[in-house]
Amino acid sequence: MLNYEVSKKGYEQFREDLKTNKEAFPWFDGEKKFLESFKAIVVRETALQQVITINSKYSTHLSFGKSSAPDEGDEFADFIVSESFQSRITTTDKDVAAALVTDLAKAAKTRGRFQLSFASKYCHHCNPNMFPIYDSVNADYLKEHFSYNGNKDYRSYIDAYASFCSKIGVNLENADDKQEGFYVDKFINNIEK
């Protein structure tokens, strides 16, 4: 982790360093290319491949044949190609975004698990400015510094994330860069905690 001040200046320096400091951020080009290749509106086969890739890349702990229960990937892919998902993934409304992530997190009904981390990561790759990634690093930071209650309530998580963004001078809802949320997520992950 590098030590960046949690301010507009610190965030701007981080963004510049991402592009120029390949030694400190060797993963950046690959992550950026992956984000740019991700599709929001997909057919089932593509949805399933994206589910598998997100699970593999971010260790989201989906089952994929590790038990006799049906694979979660198929259920997630079915939901992703549904009208319910497709009509909401391009939202600009925080309440709609929170409801969509929650619905996707519960979509693998046969296993009965709430896959918030997976769901937020999948949606983030479709629409980074509306869907902040929920993971333990970000949640712990927002809980400690931005009043996130830590109860896996994605709507309250979005609010804490927005408070963080305000502190660094970013308004994701009005950002010119449609991938600004990608940079904010990486910034949180690289703050000296």
Backbone torsions as a table, in degrees:
resi	resn	phi	psi	omega
1	MET	NA	141.8	177.6
2	LEU	-103.8	156.3	-176.2
3	ASN	-95.4	103.7	177.4
4	TYR	-115.4	136.5	175.4
5	GLU	-67.9	136.9	178.3
6	VAL	-83.3	84.7	-178.3
7	SER	-158.1	173.0	177.1
8	LYS	-60.2	-43.3	180.0
9	LYS	-62.3	-45.2	179.3
10	GLY	-62.4	-40.9	179.0
11	TYR	-66.4	-43.8	178.6
12	GLU	-62.6	-39.0	177.5
13	GLN	-64.8	-42.0	178.0
14	PHE	-59.5	-47.2	180.0
15	ARG	-59.6	-41.2	178.4
16	GLU	-65.6	-43.4	179.9
17	ASP	-63.2	-35.9	178.4
18	LEU	-55.8	-40.5	-176.1
19	LYS	-80.0	-28.6	-171.5
20	THR	-110.6	-23.3	-175.1
21	ASN	-102.5	77.5	-177.5
22	LYS	-65.0	-25.9	179.3
23	GLU	-69.2	-43.2	180.0
24	ALA	-77.0	-28.8	-175.6
25	PHE	-128.9	62.4	-177.4
26	PRO	-65.9	-19.5	-178.3
27	TRP	-83.5	-14.1	-170.0
28	PHE	-58.6	-50.8	-176.7
29	ASP	-59.5	-42.0	179.0
30	GLY	-65.0	-42.7	179.0
31	GLU	-64.1	-41.6	-179.2
32	LYS	-65.9	-43.2	178.6
33	LYS	-64.1	-40.3	178.4
34	PHE	-61.9	-46.1	178.7
35	LEU	-59.8	-46.0	-177.9
36	GLU	-66.6	-25.6	-179.3
37	SER	-86.4	-12.4	-175.3
38	PHE	-72.9	138.3	-178.7
39	LYS	-111.4	139.2	178.1
40	ALA	-87.2	-44.6	-179.2
41	ILE	-99.8	112.5	-170.5
42	VAL	-138.8	163.9	169.4
43	VAL	-87.8	166.1	-173.3
44	ARG	-57.5	-44.0	-178.8
45	GLU	-58.8	-43.5	178.6
46	THR	-67.8	-40.9	178.1
47	ALA	-59.0	-46.0	-179.5
48	LEU	-63.4	-41.3	178.3
49	GLN	-63.3	-40.1	178.0
50	GLN	-66.6	-38.4	176.6
51	VAL	-60.6	-47.4	180.0
52	ILE	-61.2	-43.1	-178.6
53	THR	-66.2	-45.1	177.5
54	ILE	-59.6	-44.8	-180.0
55	ASN	-61.0	-44.7	-179.3
56	SER	-68.0	-45.0	-175.3
57	LYS	-68.4	-37.2	-173.0
58	TYR	-115.6	9.9	178.4
59	SER	47.5	60.2	-177.9
60	THR	-87.7	4.6	170.3
61	HIS	66.2	37.9	171.6
62	LEU	-77.2	156.9	-170.4
63	SER	-73.8	-51.7	-179.5
64	PHE	40.9	66.3	173.7
65	GLY	80.4	7.5	-178.1
66	LYS	-85.9	2.8	175.9
67	SER	-151.5	176.1	179.8
68	SER	-80.4	-12.7	177.8
69	ALA	-70.6	154.6	178.7
70	PRO	-57.5	147.2	178.2
71	ASP	-64.2	137.3	177.2
72	GLU	-65.7	-30.9	-177.2
73	GLY	-55.5	-42.2	179.7
74	ASP	-63.9	-42.7	179.5
75	GLU	-67.3	-40.2	176.6
76	PHE	-63.7	-44.9	179.8
77	ALA	-60.9	-41.8	178.0
78	ASP	-60.0	-42.2	179.9
79	PHE	-69.2	-39.7	-177.8
80	ILE	-61.7	-34.7	179.6
81	VAL	-88.4	-1.0	179.7
82	SER	-73.3	158.1	176.2
83	GLU	-60.0	-36.9	-179.5
84	SER	-57.4	-44.7	179.0
85	PHE	-75.3	-52.7	-173.8
86	GLN	-58.7	-34.6	-178.1
87	SER	-77.3	-14.1	-176.4
88	ARG	-111.8	-15.1	-171.8
89	ILE	-67.0	-22.7	178.8
90	THR	-97.4	17.7	-176.6
91	THR	-60.2	156.9	170.5
92	THR	-121.4	14.9	-178.4
93	ASP	-108.4	123.8	-176.6
94	LYS	-63.5	-35.7	178.8
95	ASP	-67.0	-40.5	177.4
96	VAL	-65.4	-42.6	178.7
97	ALA	-60.2	-46.2	-179.7
98	ALA	-62.8	-42.9	179.7
99	ALA	-65.3	-38.9	-179.7
100	LEU	-64.9	-46.3	179.1
101	VAL	-61.7	-42.2	178.4
102	THR	-62.3	-44.2	178.8
103	ASP	-62.8	-42.9	178.0
104	LEU	-65.8	-39.6	179.8
105	ALA	-60.8	-27.4	-179.6
106	LYS	-100.0	2.6	-171.5
107	ALA	-67.0	-26.0	179.1
108	ALA	-86.4	74.5	-171.1
109	LYS	-65.5	-34.6	-175.4
110	THR	-66.9	-25.8	178.9
111	ARG	-93.1	-18.8	174.4
112	GLY	67.3	22.3	-179.5
113	ARG	-102.4	150.1	178.1
114	PHE	-98.7	103.0	-172.4
115	GLN	-97.9	64.1	-176.6
116	LEU	-62.5	-43.9	-179.4
117	SER	-60.7	-49.7	178.1
118	PHE	-58.2	-50.2	-175.6
119	ALA	-60.1	-43.3	-179.7
120	SER	-67.4	-37.3	179.6
121	LYS	-67.5	-42.1	178.4
122	TYR	-61.8	-51.6	-178.0
123	CYS	-64.1	-37.4	177.8
124	HIS	-57.1	-42.0	-178.5
125	HIS	-69.8	-22.0	175.8
126	CYS	-83.2	-34.3	-172.2
127	ASN	-155.0	77.4	-171.0
128	PRO	-58.4	-30.2	-176.0
129	ASN	-78.5	-19.7	-178.9
130	MET	-102.6	-16.9	-173.4
131	PHE	-126.9	88.4	176.8
132	PRO	-66.7	145.9	178.8
133	ILE	-72.3	129.4	174.3
134	TYR	-98.5	112.5	171.1
135	ASP	-143.7	171.7	-174.0
136	SER	-64.0	-35.9	-179.7
137	VAL	-63.6	-52.3	-179.1
138	ASN	-65.7	-43.9	-178.7
139	ALA	-62.0	-43.5	179.1
140	ASP	-63.4	-41.5	179.7
141	TYR	-64.6	-46.3	-179.0
142	LEU	-68.1	-31.4	176.8
143	LYS	-67.3	-42.3	-177.2
144	GLU	-74.0	-36.0	-171.2
145	HIS	-114.9	-16.1	-172.6
146	PHE	-135.8	30.1	171.2
147	SER	60.4	25.3	172.4
148	TYR	-71.5	135.3	-174.4
149	ASN	-79.8	-10.8	174.4
150	GLY	74.6	15.1	-175.4
151	ASN	-99.7	21.5	-179.8
152	LYS	59.9	31.1	172.8
153	ASP	-92.3	106.2	-172.8
154	TYR	-64.5	-31.5	179.2
155	ARG	-65.5	-43.4	178.4
156	SER	-70.4	-28.5	175.2
157	TYR	-64.7	-44.9	177.6
158	ILE	-57.9	-41.6	180.0
159	ASP	-64.4	-43.9	178.3
160	ALA	-64.5	-38.9	178.0
161	TYR	-62.8	-41.0	178.1
162	ALA	-63.8	-36.3	176.6
163	SER	-64.3	-41.9	176.1
164	PHE	-60.4	-47.0	-179.8
165	CYS	-59.2	-39.8	178.6
166	SER	-61.4	-39.7	-179.8
167	LYS	-63.9	-31.1	-179.6
168	ILE	-99.5	9.9	174.9
169	GLY	75.6	31.0	-178.8
170	VAL	-119.9	132.8	172.4
171	ASN	-116.8	100.3	-174.6
172	LEU	-64.9	-29.2	-178.7
173	GLU	-66.9	-29.1	-177.4
174	ASN	-115.9	12.3	-176.9
175	ALA	-65.3	136.0	176.1
176	ASP	-66.7	-37.0	179.9
177	ASP	-83.6	115.7	-177.9
178	LYS	-70.7	-4.9	177.4
179	GLN	-113.3	14.7	-179.2
180	GLU	-55.2	-38.2	179.5
181	GLY	-60.3	-31.1	175.1
182	PHE	-60.6	-45.2	-179.2
183	TYR	-69.6	-38.7	178.5
184	VAL	-62.6	-44.0	178.6
185	ASP	-59.6	-45.3	179.7
186	LYS	-65.5	-34.1	178.1
187	PHE	-63.5	-48.7	178.8
188	ILE	-56.6	-41.5	-178.1
189	ASN	-69.6	-15.2	-177.2
190	ASN	-115.1	12.7	174.3
191	ILE	-80.0	135.4	175.3
192	GLU	-66.4	117.4	-173.0
193	LYS	-101.5	NA	NA
